[in-house]
Amino acid sequence: MGRSPKSSWLFCLGSMVGRDFKNVNQGSIMTEKCFPILMAEDDENDILAAKRVWEKRRIQNPLYIIRDGEECLDYLHRRGIYSEPGSAPRPGVLLLDLKMPKTDGLMVLKHIRNDEALRRLPVIILTQSQDEEERMKCYALGANAFIVKPVGLEGLSQALQAVILFWNLAELPE
């Protein structure tokens, strides 16, 4: 597609050395852990909202955004535009939309769970779908959580903040 790794979006605020949970009540998340978060999302409004949430809540985890399922798999396997060292840090958590171009979220999730090197990656489905059958398929394929995207920036902000806080508290697999 001619896209370079620079087309993926990254946001991280400073070093986390010596910090613990501070300012959560003031709307920011500062933790000792600063693992990358990969967000697979094709909706430009949701991407802009996530960026605003990261800035507004001062979330310390670096956020990488990719825009379709095929690019997600390229990122995770460090191939194509992500084959350069350092262009695709291993994420601690994947926020995965279901309705994406090229390869949908269900196929990405299935691929992740069938790959020995990726199967322990926590995958949170973050979607507009409220379809019960899709939700059950996601859990059957090994999703760690299924979250229906709240309407509006404040709702999305609270949901993302809760997800990030939870995964910063949880012990991630190697």
Backbone hydrogen bonds, N-H to C=O, Kabsch-Sander energy under -0.5 kcal/mol:
donor,donor_aa,acceptor,acceptor_aa,energy
7,S,4,S,-2.5
8,S,5,P,-1.4
9,W,65,I,-0.8
11,F,63,L,-0.6
14,G,12,C,-0.8
19,R,16,M,-1.9
22,K,20,D,-0.7
22,K,30,M,-1.0
27,G,24,V,-1.4
28,S,23,N,-2.6
29,I,57,R,-1.4
30,M,22,K,-0.8
30,M,28,S,-0.6
31,T,29,I,-0.5
37,I,62,P,-3.1
38,L,93,V,-2.4
39,M,37,I,-0.5
39,M,64,Y,-3.3
40,A,38,L,-0.5
40,A,95,L,-3.0
41,E,39,M,-0.8
41,E,66,I,-2.6
44,E,42,D,-0.6
47,I,43,D,-2.2
48,L,44,E,-2.6
49,A,45,N,-2.3
50,A,46,D,-2.4
51,K,47,I,-2.3
52,R,48,L,-2.3
53,V,49,A,-2.5
54,W,50,A,-2.6
55,E,51,K,-2.2
56,K,52,R,-3.6
57,R,53,V,-3.0
59,I,54,W,-1.5
60,Q,29,I,-1.2
63,L,11,F,-1.3
64,Y,37,I,-3.0
64,Y,62,P,-0.5
65,I,9,W,-1.0
66,I,39,M,-2.5
69,G,101,P,-1.4
69,G,103,T,-0.6
72,C,68,D,-1.9
73,L,69,G,-2.1
74,D,70,E,-2.3
75,Y,71,E,-2.7
76,L,72,C,-2.6
77,H,73,L,-2.2
78,R,74,D,-0.6
78,R,75,Y,-1.0
79,R,74,D,-2.3
82,Y,79,R,-1.9
83,S,80,G,-1.7
87,S,84,E,-2.1
92,G,36,P,-3.3
93,V,36,P,-0.9
94,L,122,P,-2.5
95,L,38,L,-3.2
96,L,94,L,-0.7
96,L,124,I,-2.9
97,D,40,A,-2.0
97,D,95,L,-0.5
100,M,98,L,-1.3
103,T,101,P,-2.3
105,G,98,L,-2.8
108,V,104,D,-2.0
109,L,105,G,-2.8
110,K,106,L,-2.5
111,H,107,M,-2.4
112,I,108,V,-2.6
113,R,109,L,-2.5
114,N,110,K,-1.2
115,D,112,I,-1.2
116,E,114,N,-0.6
118,L,115,D,-1.2
119,R,115,D,-2.4
121,L,118,L,-2.7
124,I,94,L,-3.1
124,I,122,P,-0.5
125,I,123,V,-0.6
125,I,145,A,-2.9
126,L,96,L,-2.1
126,L,124,I,-0.5
127,T,125,I,-0.5
127,T,147,I,-2.3
135,R,131,D,-2.2
136,M,132,E,-2.4
137,K,133,E,-2.2
138,C,134,E,-2.5
139,Y,135,R,-2.1
140,A,136,M,-2.4
141,L,137,K,-2.0
142,G,139,Y,-1.1
143,A,138,C,-2.6
144,N,123,V,-2.6
145,A,123,V,-1.1
147,I,125,I,-3.4
149,K,127,T,-3.5
149,K,147,I,-0.5
156,L,152,G,-2.3
157,S,153,L,-2.9
158,Q,154,E,-2.4
159,A,155,G,-2.2
160,L,156,L,-2.9
161,Q,157,S,-2.5
162,A,158,Q,-2.3
163,V,159,A,-2.4
164,I,160,L,-2.7
165,L,161,Q,-2.6
166,F,162,A,-2.6
167,W,163,V,-2.4
168,N,164,I,-1.7
169,L,165,L,-1.5
170,A,166,F,-2.2
172,L,170,A,-0.7
